[in-house]
């Protein structure tokens, strides 16, 4: 499906890898997008910005991609920034899921790149928090 | 003929006996005149002409020649010397440069220039020359050794411009009375040529001056025209700098304004400076020792012609002078004698600054100051009007069960002030809903405040239960009673949610557009009357139309259809085309404005109110879907249409779709490993609430997806209630969300 592509263009902007996923992200393509993102970040990058302005749908599957990406980058001592227009309906989803704990949300990719560049890279974290940090309480969960 | 050579003091004995010029044959003379004529007409440069005449004479009709001209103020100046012998040429040149000729002299060159009559000294001897009173002059003349001299005036249009002196320093030529007419004739031609050349030069100079003046006038006209389009102080400054700086051949410039306290100058705009180089001088005190502050303080232009001078006079500038700051002119900006700031223009090299430059810059500064003041007033007025307008429009449309509404208000684009357009929706005591769109004629604060009064009056009349025609009638009387020359157009309608019946009345207003469920469009134009306040005796009519299920009603102001550059039919057809698209109201409003304005800014204010009946009940709609991830997109698509139909707005739709997808993802997971498993989704709408039921038929499994918990967090946040029932034959998730306040 054209609007659920896992093809994610990645561009280098001043040493920061800027990825621009498009269309819808849900459980059908989330893993593929994560793989593409992880593979597309060069070792020389100072950080990664995911520009979500062209993503039309994103739920917990997409949120999980962002958390996992943030963790993997952190182990390499790299930061993650997100770009999202303030009026986007995705914003509430990111907020509720607590994405801002691992990646700052900026109004534009330019601002996000600038912010990453002005933050000195931290030392690689020896162990990241477990992926999917968040309430583990499924609708049908046993505990 | 005079008896003395040159100065009155220079005693000169009588010339010797008459002799013959060596050009005896008339044909030779004619040939020479023809040749001289060619020289004379070949150039319009008077200096070059004189030089060539002297050269032509020397060696052809005399050994040597010098030409003297009378300049302004009676100064006599040697302009050309020629001699076929180089050493004699040098001697003659020295004599002509060293010894001043006086117009008061009784003999010689001074006399020729004064009287306009030729002088002839046919036979000069060393004896005669030694008797010249000035001993130095006498010695130099003896050294030169002239044997015969003829001096003829250059006369044109009755004025003696100068004189040509023919000198014989050999036995080859002896000038006599017989030669005078020929040399006179040559001199006359030369004088005419010189006069012509001078006239031409004067004309050229006048034309250059006129061109400079015209160029300046053009700059001023250009600036004036551009300033008329500059609305803000910053735009004014940019216009003046971008056009004024190149016009005076300068490199850079700044415009700075005084702050409200009048003690600081703030740079509003600059041109020609490298980015960042102005940062230090972004703002500075009025009493700072810098040229711009000095100009503003004194109210007089400040001129510096070199970087060294600037560094000397203004020590604080020393560190920050850049390559563009050499010569500089600072002009104060004043309005009615009150200082508002200053303008500074800098040149890239040290240079004198002429009065013409200062005059042009002063004119620019005058324009700039006037436009700046106008822009400031305009900005203030526009800000007040916009604030007022916003405060008078409904902050949000009321939430009405069974009705979806969306409104847009677009202020006019550049060059216009805010107007008096408004929209309103009023839930009435009898359960019906009043819908109004109006437009007060005029712009600015007054139109906006009148709009506020009319809007509130309309609400009051409507709430009392007045019918549309009665409401307009009362508004009309209110407008007339105000005593002002006011005009306003209004459409007011009362819509019954139960039947879709709309009773409406128009007061000079564009007719609402009704789009039926089958996407056919028609205008509601049956109840037309004149605008409010237009005529003494107004009668308002009513008509009835029906808004059916799936139909859309569009009320709008004439800014949508009455446009300067687009014919009314074209605007109307764009409106009809866009209105007949199958979109939810939010999207429809955007679509209408996009299509109607096609990327252009509206020239007038625009208000648009769209209304659609939403079913008070819809569904349940049931879907049975294969339990595989790719199906979630389909689920969202189908559920999205359902939500739009019941009037959910964009944010509500997004949030409900996330919840449906999360529950769907769980169901798909439960079916993992099962052959041809399916799950069921059921959506219904009742009492303003959407209910979603997602049921799977799989067995519960350990959470494998790390984000499963996060999904539930989202569901709990976005839904009003969530209920999970797990049984042996599957899991059912029931979720509810209210769409109240969906407008």
Interface residues (C-beta under 8 A of the other chain):
Chain A: X1 X3 X4 X24 X26 X27 X28 X57 X59 X60 X61 X63 X64 X67 X89 X90 X92 X93 X96 X97 X131 X132 X134 X135 X136 X137 X138 X139 X140 X141
Chain B: X629 X630 X632 X633 X636 X650 X651 X654 X655 X657 X658 X661 X662 X663 X665 X666 X668 X670 X700 X703 X705 X706 X707 X708 X709 X710 X711 X712 X713 X714 X715 X717 X718 X722 X724 X726 X731 X733
